[in-house]
Amino acid sequence: MTTEAPRWFRDALAHEPRRGRVRVRGAAVAYLAWGDPAAAPVLLVHGGGAHSHWWCHIAPQLARERLVVALDLSGHGDSEHRDEYPREVWAEEVFTVLEDAGARSAPVLVGHSMGGMVCVLAAESRPDAVGGLVLVETPIGVADPETAEARSRRRALRTARAYADRETAIARFRLIPPQPCVDPWVLEHVASNSVVESPRGWTWRFDPEIYRRHFPRGVAAALAGVACPFAFVRGSLSVSVSERTHRSVCELLGREVPDVVVDGAHHHVLLDHPEALVAALDEILAGWEAQ
């Protein structure tokens, strides 16, 4: 690393997760798990083109008295690819992974960006099986930033470019949307887990076909059927969501829900302000657990 990571970050990564794989409609879906399977479960869902390791410095801090699971949606990370990515399949993966990880009660689903859309659809599909829903920087009624970028430029994200070696691929890693304020040790951890060797060379782990999946309007409609506890988290400097997004969520739900603003954070709040996000999630979860 170019500079030494802080103690809290090194301690979090030192908590080795349990690794699991379970088949869902013919594809193996990978996940990581921390904490006691008998404890209250929390599932973390990454954004478009991302993977479970985006949560590795977050999850152990939430897992002190909980079961915390982070999955790789099919087409991402260590999970297998599919010919197509119907919305209902990703929602099914959420519950199958939780069951395989040993969850014994209704989970809280936490999704970042596109992952929040998946969480909404999962909650709509099985409303009695979800104990709470937290959307982190999730656009409503429009495409997530990664999908929007993939569709705005012919080559961006829609082709799996290959590089000669692992170091070159890691060096080409970029956040979408671009933003400052991501510490180098966080970025290095995420980037190093985002590449894989293929017959053509080193390339990204995600399947470019995931960006053919489009469900913003479906997510907005699905919100109307969500009755579980709900919270909205956003960065104060985000270019993807805003106070207007929060108001839209409240209107679609037909009730007021918390609008938790992380001061100084951009869209990738779990990378630029991870400690503040942990504190926010801990407060939200503790409040619901106390009810």
DOKOL-243719 format. One record per residue (C-alpha): residue in three letters; x, y, z; chain; residue number from 1. Coordinates in Angstrom, 3 decimals, always signed. Layout:
{"ALA"; {X; Y; Z}; "A"; NUM}
...
This chain:
{"MET"; {+0.000; +0.000; +0.000}; "A"; 1}
{"THR"; {+1.205; +3.505; -0.714}; "A"; 2}
{"THR"; {+0.359; +4.645; +2.823}; "A"; 3}
{"GLU"; {-0.324; +2.557; +5.887}; "A"; 4}
{"ALA"; {-3.954; +1.706; +6.456}; "A"; 5}
{"PRO"; {-5.406; +2.697; +9.848}; "A"; 6}
{"ARG"; {-5.732; +0.144; +12.616}; "A"; 7}
{"TRP"; {-9.517; -0.164; +12.322}; "A"; 8}
{"PHE"; {-9.235; -1.078; +8.641}; "A"; 9}
{"ARG"; {-6.501; -3.668; +9.222}; "A"; 10}
{"ASP"; {-8.472; -5.154; +12.107}; "A"; 11}
{"ALA"; {-11.611; -5.422; +9.961}; "A"; 12}
{"LEU"; {-9.820; -7.252; +7.149}; "A"; 13}
{"ALA"; {-8.176; -9.548; +9.710}; "A"; 14}
{"HIS"; {-11.644; -10.961; +10.469}; "A"; 15}
{"GLU"; {-11.650; -13.703; +7.851}; "A"; 16}
{"PRO"; {-15.209; -14.392; +6.666}; "A"; 17}
{"ARG"; {-16.710; -17.799; +6.102}; "A"; 18}
{"ARG"; {-16.999; -18.453; +2.381}; "A"; 19}
{"GLY"; {-20.006; -20.178; +0.858}; "A"; 20}
{"ARG"; {-21.466; -21.121; -2.516}; "A"; 21}
{"VAL"; {-25.000; -22.177; -3.276}; "A"; 22}
{"ARG"; {-26.720; -22.918; -6.582}; "A"; 23}
{"VAL"; {-29.647; -20.760; -7.634}; "A"; 24}
{"ARG"; {-31.407; -21.656; -10.883}; "A"; 25}
{"GLY"; {-28.349; -23.369; -12.291}; "A"; 26}
{"ALA"; {-25.664; -20.822; -11.325}; "A"; 27}
{"ALA"; {-23.338; -20.955; -8.325}; "A"; 28}
{"VAL"; {-23.705; -17.857; -6.140}; "A"; 29}
{"ALA"; {-20.811; -16.997; -3.809}; "A"; 30}
{"TYR"; {-21.048; -15.183; -0.495}; "A"; 31}
{"LEU"; {-19.078; -14.154; +2.593}; "A"; 32}
{"ALA"; {-20.398; -14.372; +6.157}; "A"; 33}
{"TRP"; {-19.327; -12.986; +9.525}; "A"; 34}
{"GLY"; {-20.764; -13.484; +13.001}; "A"; 35}
{"ASP"; {-23.075; -15.952; +14.719}; "A"; 36}
{"PRO"; {-25.642; -17.679; +12.448}; "A"; 37}
{"ALA"; {-28.059; -17.652; +15.391}; "A"; 38}
{"ALA"; {-27.926; -13.858; +15.649}; "A"; 39}
{"ALA"; {-30.091; -11.320; +13.844}; "A"; 40}
{"PRO"; {-29.210; -11.500; +10.113}; "A"; 41}
{"VAL"; {-28.169; -8.608; +7.885}; "A"; 42}
{"LEU"; {-27.549; -9.033; +4.156}; "A"; 43}
{"LEU"; {-25.312; -6.564; +2.287}; "A"; 44}
{"VAL"; {-25.865; -6.212; -1.465}; "A"; 45}
{"HIS"; {-23.256; -4.516; -3.665}; "A"; 46}
{"GLY"; {-23.864; -2.163; -6.582}; "A"; 47}
{"GLY"; {-23.636; -2.813; -10.318}; "A"; 48}
{"GLY"; {-20.306; -4.284; -11.414}; "A"; 49}
{"ALA"; {-19.128; -4.528; -7.798}; "A"; 50}
{"HIS"; {-18.795; -7.540; -5.463}; "A"; 51}
{"SER"; {-18.974; -8.711; -1.854}; "A"; 52}
{"HIS"; {-15.447; -7.502; -1.006}; "A"; 53}
{"TRP"; {-16.673; -3.905; -1.177}; "A"; 54}
{"TRP"; {-18.139; -4.691; +2.266}; "A"; 55}
{"CYS"; {-15.151; -6.471; +3.889}; "A"; 56}
{"HIS"; {-14.100; -3.428; +5.929}; "A"; 57}
{"ILE"; {-17.732; -2.710; +6.882}; "A"; 58}
{"ALA"; {-19.228; -6.121; +7.678}; "A"; 59}
{"PRO"; {-17.036; -7.201; +10.636}; "A"; 60}
{"GLN"; {-17.939; -4.014; +12.489}; "A"; 61}
{"LEU"; {-21.649; -4.749; +12.072}; "A"; 62}
{"ALA"; {-21.243; -8.423; +12.958}; "A"; 63}
{"ARG"; {-20.286; -8.079; +16.618}; "A"; 64}
{"GLU"; {-23.796; -9.153; +17.666}; "A"; 65}
{"ARG"; {-25.255; -10.076; +14.269}; "A"; 66}
{"LEU"; {-24.932; -12.481; +11.373}; "A"; 67}
{"VAL"; {-23.733; -10.364; +8.448}; "A"; 68}
{"VAL"; {-23.694; -11.804; +4.929}; "A"; 69}
{"ALA"; {-22.431; -10.192; +1.715}; "A"; 70}
{"LEU"; {-23.212; -11.970; -1.555}; "A"; 71}
{"ASP"; {-21.903; -11.764; -5.098}; "A"; 72}
{"LEU"; {-24.984; -11.465; -7.276}; "A"; 73}
{"SER"; {-24.750; -13.768; -10.300}; "A"; 74}
{"GLY"; {-22.637; -12.103; -12.974}; "A"; 75}
{"HIS"; {-20.494; -10.458; -10.290}; "A"; 76}
{"GLY"; {-17.463; -11.337; -8.185}; "A"; 77}
{"ASP"; {-16.934; -15.054; -7.619}; "A"; 78}
{"SER"; {-20.452; -16.030; -8.708}; "A"; 79}
{"GLU"; {-21.136; -17.679; -12.038}; "A"; 80}
{"HIS"; {-22.504; -15.835; -15.050}; "A"; 81}
{"ARG"; {-25.901; -16.386; -16.668}; "A"; 82}
{"ASP"; {-27.200; -15.968; -20.187}; "A"; 83}
{"GLU"; {-29.730; -13.463; -18.825}; "A"; 84}
{"TYR"; {-30.303; -11.678; -15.513}; "A"; 85}
{"PRO"; {-34.048; -11.458; -14.800}; "A"; 86}
{"ARG"; {-34.884; -9.285; -11.818}; "A"; 87}
{"GLU"; {-36.635; -12.110; -10.006}; "A"; 88}
{"VAL"; {-33.488; -14.275; -10.124}; "A"; 89}
{"TRP"; {-31.348; -11.759; -8.252}; "A"; 90}
{"ALA"; {-34.158; -11.409; -5.692}; "A"; 91}
{"GLU"; {-34.255; -15.190; -5.291}; "A"; 92}
{"GLU"; {-30.488; -15.263; -4.767}; "A"; 93}
{"VAL"; {-30.911; -12.973; -1.754}; "A"; 94}
{"PHE"; {-33.062; -15.454; +0.142}; "A"; 95}
{"THR"; {-31.251; -18.603; -0.991}; "A"; 96}
{"VAL"; {-27.903; -17.214; +0.179}; "A"; 97}
{"LEU"; {-29.365; -16.225; +3.560}; "A"; 98}
{"GLU"; {-30.809; -19.694; +4.053}; "A"; 99}
{"ASP"; {-27.518; -21.336; +3.111}; "A"; 100}
{"ALA"; {-25.634; -19.043; +5.522}; "A"; 101}
{"GLY"; {-27.854; -20.247; +8.365}; "A"; 102}
{"ALA"; {-30.087; -17.207; +8.911}; "A"; 103}
{"ARG"; {-32.874; -18.077; +11.355}; "A"; 104}
{"SER"; {-35.037; -14.969; +11.260}; "A"; 105}
{"ALA"; {-36.194; -12.265; +8.869}; "A"; 106}
{"PRO"; {-33.147; -10.278; +7.719}; "A"; 107}
{"VAL"; {-32.498; -6.597; +7.259}; "A"; 108}
{"LEU"; {-31.459; -6.019; +3.649}; "A"; 109}
{"VAL"; {-28.891; -3.275; +2.996}; "A"; 110}
{"GLY"; {-28.205; -2.387; -0.632}; "A"; 111}
{"HIS"; {-25.827; +0.103; -2.210}; "A"; 112}
{"SER"; {-26.801; +1.739; -5.520}; "A"; 113}
{"MET"; {-28.167; -1.023; -7.817}; "A"; 114}
{"GLY"; {-28.015; -3.375; -4.832}; "A"; 115}
{"GLY"; {-30.728; -1.299; -3.188}; "A"; 116}
{"MET"; {-32.943; -1.921; -6.205}; "A"; 117}
{"VAL"; {-32.391; -5.658; -5.794}; "A"; 118}
{"CYS"; {-33.306; -5.371; -2.111}; "A"; 119}
{"VAL"; {-36.565; -3.577; -2.920}; "A"; 120}
{"LEU"; {-37.529; -6.269; -5.419}; "A"; 121}
{"ALA"; {-36.654; -8.982; -2.897}; "A"; 122}
{"ALA"; {-38.794; -7.308; -0.242}; "A"; 123}
{"GLU"; {-41.697; -7.035; -2.682}; "A"; 124}
{"SER"; {-41.418; -10.708; -3.670}; "A"; 125}
{"ARG"; {-41.476; -11.974; -0.054}; "A"; 126}
{"PRO"; {-42.747; -9.180; +2.204}; "A"; 127}
{"ASP"; {-43.139; -11.424; +5.260}; "A"; 128}
{"ALA"; {-39.520; -12.599; +4.970}; "A"; 129}
{"VAL"; {-37.826; -9.196; +5.334}; "A"; 130}
{"GLY"; {-37.338; -7.469; +8.681}; "A"; 131}
{"GLY"; {-36.099; -4.132; +7.369}; "A"; 132}
{"LEU"; {-34.735; -2.356; +4.322}; "A"; 133}
{"VAL"; {-31.901; +0.183; +4.068}; "A"; 134}
{"LEU"; {-31.173; +1.838; +0.734}; "A"; 135}
{"VAL"; {-27.694; +3.358; +0.517}; "A"; 136}
{"GLU"; {-27.294; +5.787; -2.371}; "A"; 137}
{"THR"; {-29.982; +4.045; -4.436}; "A"; 138}
{"PRO"; {-31.605; +6.043; -7.265}; "A"; 139}
{"ILE"; {-35.341; +5.586; -7.635}; "A"; 140}
{"GLY"; {-37.095; +5.711; -11.004}; "A"; 141}
{"VAL"; {-33.821; +6.079; -12.941}; "A"; 142}
{"ALA"; {-30.897; +3.794; -13.729}; "A"; 143}
{"ASP"; {-28.090; +3.345; -11.236}; "A"; 144}
{"PRO"; {-24.890; +5.247; -12.179}; "A"; 145}
{"GLU"; {-23.032; +2.172; -13.424}; "A"; 146}
{"THR"; {-25.829; +1.097; -15.746}; "A"; 147}
{"ALA"; {-26.331; +4.664; -16.962}; "A"; 148}
{"GLU"; {-22.622; +4.873; -17.812}; "A"; 149}
{"ALA"; {-22.701; +1.528; -19.614}; "A"; 150}
{"ARG"; {-25.520; +2.764; -21.829}; "A"; 151}
{"SER"; {-24.163; +6.237; -22.483}; "A"; 152}
{"ARG"; {-20.916; +5.120; -24.110}; "A"; 153}
{"ARG"; {-20.582; +2.259; -26.566}; "A"; 154}
{"ARG"; {-17.518; +0.674; -24.988}; "A"; 155}
{"ALA"; {-17.697; +1.764; -21.369}; "A"; 156}
{"LEU"; {-18.401; -1.262; -19.137}; "A"; 157}
{"ARG"; {-20.155; -3.133; -21.965}; "A"; 158}
{"THR"; {-17.013; -4.912; -23.112}; "A"; 159}
{"ALA"; {-14.711; -6.922; -20.892}; "A"; 160}
{"ARG"; {-11.366; -5.441; -21.855}; "A"; 161}
{"ALA"; {-8.328; -7.586; -20.989}; "A"; 162}
{"TYR"; {-4.910; -6.468; -19.769}; "A"; 163}
{"ALA"; {-1.499; -8.116; -19.953}; "A"; 164}
{"ASP"; {-1.035; -8.551; -16.205}; "A"; 165}
{"ARG"; {-2.837; -8.215; -12.886}; "A"; 166}
{"GLU"; {-1.033; -5.035; -11.847}; "A"; 167}
{"THR"; {-2.056; -3.218; -15.039}; "A"; 168}
{"ALA"; {-5.683; -4.267; -14.625}; "A"; 169}
{"ILE"; {-5.761; -3.090; -11.010}; "A"; 170}
{"ALA"; {-4.207; +0.237; -12.011}; "A"; 171}
{"ARG"; {-7.032; +0.775; -14.536}; "A"; 172}
{"PHE"; {-9.761; +0.331; -11.924}; "A"; 173}
{"ARG"; {-12.084; +3.347; -11.763}; "A"; 174}
{"LEU"; {-15.147; +4.248; -9.718}; "A"; 175}
{"ILE"; {-18.375; +5.154; -11.528}; "A"; 176}
{"PRO"; {-19.395; +7.850; -11.023}; "A"; 177}
{"PRO"; {-15.887; +9.204; -10.441}; "A"; 178}
{"GLN"; {-15.241; +10.859; -7.114}; "A"; 179}
{"PRO"; {-12.437; +12.050; -4.844}; "A"; 180}
{"CYS"; {-11.885; +11.211; -1.190}; "A"; 181}
{"VAL"; {-11.325; +7.449; -1.376}; "A"; 182}
{"ASP"; {-8.327; +6.433; +0.720}; "A"; 183}
{"PRO"; {-5.717; +4.422; -1.221}; "A"; 184}
{"TRP"; {-5.880; +1.363; +1.034}; "A"; 185}
{"VAL"; {-9.651; +1.073; +0.525}; "A"; 186}
{"LEU"; {-9.345; +1.505; -3.234}; "A"; 187}
{"GLU"; {-6.509; -1.009; -3.447}; "A"; 188}
{"HIS"; {-8.501; -3.618; -1.536}; "A"; 189}
{"VAL"; {-11.551; -3.204; -3.777}; "A"; 190}
{"ALA"; {-9.556; -3.066; -7.018}; "A"; 191}
{"SER"; {-7.437; -6.114; -6.201}; "A"; 192}
{"ASN"; {-10.600; -8.173; -5.731}; "A"; 193}
{"SER"; {-12.187; -6.858; -8.942}; "A"; 194}
{"VAL"; {-9.938; -8.614; -11.479}; "A"; 195}
{"VAL"; {-9.541; -12.201; -12.642}; "A"; 196}
{"GLU"; {-7.274; -14.008; -15.090}; "A"; 197}
{"SER"; {-8.958; -15.236; -18.275}; "A"; 198}
{"PRO"; {-7.676; -16.861; -21.487}; "A"; 199}
{"ARG"; {-7.456; -13.341; -22.983}; "A"; 200}
{"GLY"; {-5.552; -11.864; -20.042}; "A"; 201}
{"TRP"; {-6.566; -10.082; -16.837}; "A"; 202}
{"THR"; {-10.079; -8.648; -16.920}; "A"; 203}
{"TRP"; {-12.953; -7.563; -14.671}; "A"; 204}
{"ARG"; {-14.918; -10.128; -12.699}; "A"; 205}
{"PHE"; {-18.341; -8.808; -13.695}; "A"; 206}
{"ASP"; {-20.236; -9.966; -16.766}; "A"; 207}
{"PRO"; {-20.912; -7.005; -19.137}; "A"; 208}
{"GLU"; {-24.299; -8.581; -19.884}; "A"; 209}
{"ILE"; {-25.548; -7.450; -16.463}; "A"; 210}
{"TYR"; {-26.044; -3.968; -17.921}; "A"; 211}
{"ARG"; {-28.762; -5.229; -20.239}; "A"; 212}
{"ARG"; {-30.909; -5.645; -17.125}; "A"; 213}
{"HIS"; {-33.058; -2.522; -16.655}; "A"; 214}
{"PHE"; {-35.581; -2.203; -13.849}; "A"; 215}
{"PRO"; {-35.787; +1.367; -12.457}; "A"; 216}
{"ARG"; {-39.538; +1.760; -13.064}; "A"; 217}
{"GLY"; {-40.213; -1.663; -11.629}; "A"; 218}
{"VAL"; {-38.386; -0.675; -8.445}; "A"; 219}
{"ALA"; {-40.454; +2.473; -8.033}; "A"; 220}
{"ALA"; {-43.663; +0.452; -8.396}; "A"; 221}
{"ALA"; {-42.382; -2.217; -6.007}; "A"; 222}
{"LEU"; {-41.780; +0.338; -3.248}; "A"; 223}
{"ALA"; {-45.504; +0.833; -2.842}; "A"; 224}
{"GLY"; {-45.774; -2.725; -1.526}; "A"; 225}
{"VAL"; {-42.958; -2.501; +1.043}; "A"; 226}
{"ALA"; {-44.316; -2.416; +4.593}; "A"; 227}
{"CYS"; {-41.214; -3.307; +6.657}; "A"; 228}
{"PRO"; {-39.074; -0.748; +8.529}; "A"; 229}
{"PHE"; {-37.223; +1.415; +6.020}; "A"; 230}
{"ALA"; {-34.329; +3.886; +5.996}; "A"; 231}
{"PHE"; {-32.634; +5.911; +3.270}; "A"; 232}
{"VAL"; {-28.909; +6.747; +3.462}; "A"; 233}
{"ARG"; {-27.135; +9.172; +1.131}; "A"; 234}
{"GLY"; {-23.963; +11.195; +0.854}; "A"; 235}
{"SER"; {-24.232; +14.966; +1.169}; "A"; 236}
{"LEU"; {-22.055; +15.400; -1.952}; "A"; 237}
{"SER"; {-23.704; +12.680; -4.032}; "A"; 238}
{"VAL"; {-24.371; +13.281; -7.727}; "A"; 239}
{"SER"; {-26.684; +10.245; -7.871}; "A"; 240}
{"VAL"; {-29.331; +10.808; -5.193}; "A"; 241}
{"SER"; {-30.607; +13.828; -3.310}; "A"; 242}
{"GLU"; {-33.252; +15.065; -0.905}; "A"; 243}
{"ARG"; {-35.661; +14.876; -3.851}; "A"; 244}
{"THR"; {-34.915; +11.143; -4.143}; "A"; 245}
{"HIS"; {-35.780; +10.712; -0.477}; "A"; 246}
{"ARG"; {-39.035; +12.589; -0.961}; "A"; 247}
{"SER"; {-39.901; +10.320; -3.902}; "A"; 248}
{"VAL"; {-39.272; +7.269; -1.719}; "A"; 249}
{"CYS"; {-41.596; +8.618; +0.976}; "A"; 250}
{"GLU"; {-44.311; +9.367; -1.567}; "A"; 251}
{"LEU"; {-44.084; +5.884; -3.084}; "A"; 252}
{"LEU"; {-44.128; +4.230; +0.346}; "A"; 253}
{"GLY"; {-46.958; +6.444; +1.542}; "A"; 254}
{"ARG"; {-45.113; +7.219; +4.791}; "A"; 255}
{"GLU"; {-42.160; +9.134; +6.168}; "A"; 256}
{"VAL"; {-38.864; +7.282; +6.491}; "A"; 257}
{"PRO"; {-35.516; +8.433; +7.908}; "A"; 258}
{"ASP"; {-33.232; +10.367; +5.570}; "A"; 259}
{"VAL"; {-29.725; +9.722; +6.911}; "A"; 260}
{"VAL"; {-27.196; +12.087; +5.317}; "A"; 261}
{"VAL"; {-23.479; +11.249; +5.638}; "A"; 262}
{"ASP"; {-21.712; +14.596; +5.651}; "A"; 263}
{"GLY"; {-18.954; +14.959; +3.056}; "A"; 264}
{"ALA"; {-19.705; +11.609; +1.384}; "A"; 265}
{"HIS"; {-20.153; +10.983; -2.329}; "A"; 266}
{"HIS"; {-22.005; +8.136; -4.065}; "A"; 267}
{"HIS"; {-19.572; +5.450; -2.896}; "A"; 268}
{"VAL"; {-20.152; +6.242; +0.752}; "A"; 269}
{"LEU"; {-18.960; +2.795; +1.885}; "A"; 270}
{"LEU"; {-15.555; +3.638; +0.402}; "A"; 271}
{"ASP"; {-15.102; +7.334; +1.200}; "A"; 272}
{"HIS"; {-16.775; +7.478; +4.641}; "A"; 273}
{"PRO"; {-16.925; +3.845; +5.843}; "A"; 274}
{"GLU"; {-16.749; +4.606; +9.574}; "A"; 275}
{"ALA"; {-19.599; +7.099; +9.325}; "A"; 276}
{"LEU"; {-21.638; +4.561; +7.353}; "A"; 277}
{"VAL"; {-21.018; +1.884; +9.988}; "A"; 278}
{"ALA"; {-22.174; +4.287; +12.700}; "A"; 279}
{"ALA"; {-25.308; +5.145; +10.721}; "A"; 280}
{"LEU"; {-26.172; +1.517; +10.001}; "A"; 281}
{"ASP"; {-25.483; +0.511; +13.607}; "A"; 282}
{"GLU"; {-27.879; +3.182; +14.842}; "A"; 283}
{"ILE"; {-30.588; +2.188; +12.362}; "A"; 284}
{"LEU"; {-30.251; -1.528; +13.116}; "A"; 285}
{"ALA"; {-30.085; -1.066; +16.892}; "A"; 286}
{"GLY"; {-33.246; +1.014; +16.798}; "A"; 287}
{"TRP"; {-35.153; -1.643; +14.898}; "A"; 288}
{"GLU"; {-33.756; -4.464; +17.052}; "A"; 289}
{"ALA"; {-34.950; -2.692; +20.181}; "A"; 290}
{"GLN"; {-38.550; -2.547; +18.964}; "A"; 291}
